[in-house]
Every structure is written in C-alpha cells, then in structure tokens.
Amino acid sequence: MHSRCTSSHSRTREFDHGTNYHSLYAHLANARVSPGDVLQEGATLGQVGDTGSLKGSYLYFEIRKGGKAVDPLPWLVPSP
C-alpha cells in the first residue's frame, strides 16, 4: 500500500490512501514528508513532540472516509 501526502499545515499532515480514505496526523514536532510525497507502508511521517498544547506531547490521529471521521481501529489492527 502507498499513500500520498496531500496537504500540510504547520504541524499537520493529511494523506490520501485511495478509495476515498484519508488519514490526518496533527501536533507533529517535525514532519518528514511534504505534499506530493508518495509513501510506502512503514514510512516515518514525523515525530511527536510538545507543540505548545496544555496536554503536553501527543499525536492527534484520524481516519476519514468521504470526509467524515470513522473508527480507526481496523487500520491499526494487523490483518490475520
């Protein structure tokens, strides 16, 4: 599977996985990908760090289908 970085805003990256799915990663201390990059599975997207939030260091992660957030668990559990 590969994905394409489609947008970036400061410490946020969004990726197009095809078939109307996108993933969003926010609060990155630094990003290692830029819009237009094509990524292979396992690629390092960036590093989580303290971006000034009162919560401290954390990563915001979201899967969207057709622009709407969906349960990310199927994307995080390995296939049998």
N, C-alpha and C positions, 0 to 999 in steps of 0.2 A: 504494500500500500504506500502511496506517496500523497503528500498534501502540498498545497501552495499557500504561501503567506500572502494574504490579500490586502491586509491593512495593518497599519501601525499608528498608534497614538501614544506618544511618550513611553510609558511602561506597559503598554498593552499590545498584544498581537492576536490577530484573528486568522484562522486557517480554513481553507476550502478543501473538504475531503471528497468532494464529488457527491452525486446523488442527493443534492440539496442539504447536505450536512456541513456545519461549520463548528469549529471549536474556538473558544476565547480564553486567553490567559492574561491576567492582569496583575499588577503590583510586582512586576519583574524589576529586580535591581539593575539588571542589564539584559539585553536581548542579543542573541547571536544570529538572528535571522532578520531579513528585510523583505518588504513587499516584492513579490516576483520570484523569491527563492522557492525552489522545489525541494521538498524534504523527503527523505526515506524514513521508514519506521525506525525508531530508536534515536533519532537525531536530537541533539541538545538544543532546546529552544532559547534558553537563557538561565538566569539564576534568580532565585527568590531572595529578597532582601527587605530590609526595613525601608519603606518608601515614604515614611513620614506619617503613617497611619497610627492612630492611637492603639491599634491592636498589635503593633509590632510586626515582625516578619510573617507574612502569609501569602499564599497564592490563591487568587480567585480563578476558578475553572468552570467553564460552562460548555455544554454541547447544545447546539441549536439545529432544529430541522425546520426548514421553511421559515426561518427567522424566529421561531419560538423555542424557548428552553425546554429540553427534555431530560429525562433521567440519565445521568452519565454512567451509571453502573455497568450496563452492557459493554461500554467502551473500556472499562477498567478491569474487568474480569477476563482472564485468558480463556480462549476457546478450547474446548476439550480436544 
